[in-house]
Amino acid sequence: MRKQYDIAAYVWPSYTGDDPRTRIFWPEGIGEWQTVKNAVSKFPGHSWPRTPLWGYVNEADPYVMEMQINAAADHGVNVFIYDWYWYDGRPFLETCLNNGYLKARNNDRVKFYIMWANHDVSYTWDIRNSSSDFTRRAVPFDKIWAGSADRTQFDIICRRMFDKYFRHPSYYRIDGCPVFLIYDIPNLINGLGGLEETKRAMAAFRELAHREGFPGVHIQACLWGDAMDFTLTGVDGNRRVFSSDVIKTLAFDSITNYQYVHFLKTECPYPEILPRLQAQYKKNASWPIPYFPHVSVGWDNNPRYPRECVIPNVITENGPENFEKALLLAREYIDAHTDQPPLITLNSWNEWTETSYIQPDDLYGYGYLEAVKRVFMRKGLDTL
């Protein structure tokens, strides 16, 4: 059994009010807390509304983040993975990281790394807004912002990583290489113009790391489905099917997941997910690169739909006790794979409107954080 685990929780950086572009979704100026506080019960037995015990805090405030960093570290969460966005040639929702975490005086207690959330923003984002004005205005449009980036934009993004983040002493590294997770591989390839063009761009990213004095950059892929198989519409409009060979071609260094809903059936009680999760871990162990096991708290994005109910996608019976059982499976996987770093990803620190967060609330208190602590900070175990 290992003495130390790297427990990395995703951070959805929308609980701030200081990015003007968030106002088109959440005009109250408190980010997606607007959705959380306006959420209602959608069906009998639905566990909403919920209230954060820490209040509707601004996570771009370094004093707020100092409190949250201490709570995370005290319970065994020692890495934050920040969702990071680039739309219209500039960053989006970056202030949570820049003004909150990076200015917190205790950010040495919890490391961080970045997941480039390079997905498109489409109408499905609009419907979550409780203000009907923007929804009506956006109905005719399929896409608000494109998450893909051409080579010029990709190079700017890579440069930004080194200039603003990779050199920070708390940036999470594997073998000295800063870790950079990419969420949407098809969108990456589409934006760069094809598989070979993407291969060249990734190689340039690694070359830049060497020029900047790093041994390299550890590029991680977000795995969807049972394998990295997907259909892609190329820039020429033709449909192509890519297989897991994409991972080899692009020389990704590791893989992990973001959410159960991406690779498991989620319209069921949590105990039914556990054997499927264990089977998926076993399957993913056959990859030629490290697979870092993933655990989600749950899935229920009904809070984002003020006028609709999305019952089929709800995970039930996902209280701290069953969540802890999934954590034990992930720990078992890591203990059995001593040839790779002890990294486990969690969804999430604060995905409130997907009902998959470990921050304390009025339903379970600190239950999810305590579950993490019991599994990874038992007597005899150390953390960062």
HELIX and SHEET records of a PDB file:
HELIX    1   1 PRO A   20  ILE A   24  5                                   5    
HELIX    2   2 TRP A   33  ASN A   38  1                                   6    
HELIX    3   3 PRO A   62  ASP A   74  1                                  13    
HELIX    4   4 THR A   95  THR A   95  1                                   1    
HELIX    5   5 CYS A   96  TYR A  101  3                                   6    
HELIX    6   6 TYR A  123  ASP A  126  1                                   4    
HELIX    7   7 SER A  132  ALA A  138  1                                   7    
HELIX    8   8 ARG A  151  MET A  161  1                                  11    
HELIX    9   9 PHE A  162  PHE A  166  3                                   5    
HELIX   10  10 ILE A  185  LEU A  192  1                                   8    
HELIX   11  11 LEU A  195  ARG A  211  1                                  17    
HELIX   12  12 ASP A  245  THR A  249  1                                   5    
HELIX   13  13 TYR A  260  HIS A  262  5                                   3    
HELIX   14  14 TYR A  270  ASN A  284  1                                  15    
HELIX   15  15 ASN A  302  ARG A  304  5                                   3    
HELIX   16  16 ILE A  311  ASN A  313  5                                   3    
HELIX   17  17 PRO A  320  ALA A  336  1                                  17    
HELIX   18  18 TRP A  352  GLU A  354  5                                   3    
HELIX   19  19 GLY A  367  PHE A  376  1                                  10    
SHEET    1   A 5 ARG A  90  PHE A  92  0                                        
SHEET    2   A 5 VAL A  79  TYR A  87 -1                                        
SHEET    3   A 5 ASP A   6  VAL A  11  1                                        
SHEET    4   A 5 LEU A 343  ASN A 347  1                                        
SHEET    5   A 5 HIS A 294  SER A 296  1                                        
SHEET    1   B 5 ARG A  90  PHE A  92  0                                        
SHEET    2   B 5 VAL A  79  TYR A  87 -1                                        
SHEET    3   B 5 LYS A 111  TRP A 116  1                                        
SHEET    4   B 5 CYS A 177  ILE A 182  1                                        
SHEET    5   B 5 ARG A 173  ILE A 174 -1                                        
SHEET    1   C 6 ARG A  90  PHE A  92  0                                        
SHEET    2   C 6 VAL A  79  TYR A  87 -1                                        
SHEET    3   C 6 LYS A 111  TRP A 116  1                                        
SHEET    4   C 6 CYS A 177  ILE A 182  1                                        
SHEET    5   C 6 HIS A 218  CYS A 222  1                                        
SHEET    6   C 6 SER A 254  THR A 256  1                                        
SHEET    1   D 2 VAL A 121  SER A 122  0                                        
SHEET    2   D 2 LYS A 143  TRP A 145 -1                                        
SHEET    1   E 2 PHE A 230  THR A 233  0                                        
SHEET    2   E 2 ARG A 239  PHE A 242 -1                                        
END                                                                             
